[in-house]
Amino acid sequence: MGTLMAASRDAEGSVYRAAKVVLRRWLERARAAVMAPYDSFRSTPNAAGVDSTKPFWQTEVERIIAALTPALQEGWAGAHLPGNYNPNDPFIQANLTLTRNLLVRIPDEIHALIVAKILDGTNSGKTIDQVATTVDDVLTYTGSENWDARARTIAQTETTRHFSSSMLAHGLLAERQDGTPMEKTWETLTDGKERSSHRDADKQTRPLSQPFLVGGFPMMFPGDPNAPADEVCGCRCYLSIKKVGS
């Protein structure tokens, strides 16, 4: 029988540290590219400079993926089933691919934000210096608390996601191998900070291969990236699995 548990603080800390390093390294490059016109000629920053950093960002994302290993290992072990952790399990790899696809969109998001800042500043009559300062703040890790909050959200969301997906992967593998039906239960951390849809989903139980219904959306596990961001970002819920009837 599975034991109720969530990923450790160490596992989440691994992802947070990686996300912080990756964001800092990428922001340095993005800032240099975007602010080049201003730094050299006191011209308006060029939002398109973000696009030149995409290959670097895509490479850096792999640091975050690698940092998810402790969460994946803990989730696999948390199923309390026979078999060593398999990082090449198809279910695990499919969910890591979804995470990559989500993270690689960050430069596009920041490009759009910079365009909006430049347009807003220009339309409101701000000077080039004022516009440049606003853009510079967006691209400086310490310029806004938003970046550290982003690193922490990535850590919490991805740790939850991959702890639960790895536990489910182990359960699905065991179910296929021995033919014994298993079921999963959605476990909500109820401390007054949980969202109402997750509070309502607490103790919801399904066969392993069938989704939960959370906030009106099908979710295979807490943090399922196929669900809307409102149901996954910062989620602290977790999964438990057991043999049917046990």
Secondary structure, DSSP 4 states (H G I P E B T S, - for coil): --------HHHHHHHHHHHHHHHHHHHHHHHHHHHHHHHHHSPPP-GGGGGGGHHHHHHHHHHHHHHTHHHHHHHHHHT--SS---TT-HHHHHHHHHHHHHHTTHHHHHHHHHHHHHHHHHHTT--HHHHHHHHHHHT-GGG-HHHHHHHHHHHHHHHHHHHHHHHHHHHHHHHHHH---EEEEEE---SS-S-HHHHHHTT-EEETTS-EEETTEEESSTT-TTS-HHHHTT---EEEEEETT-
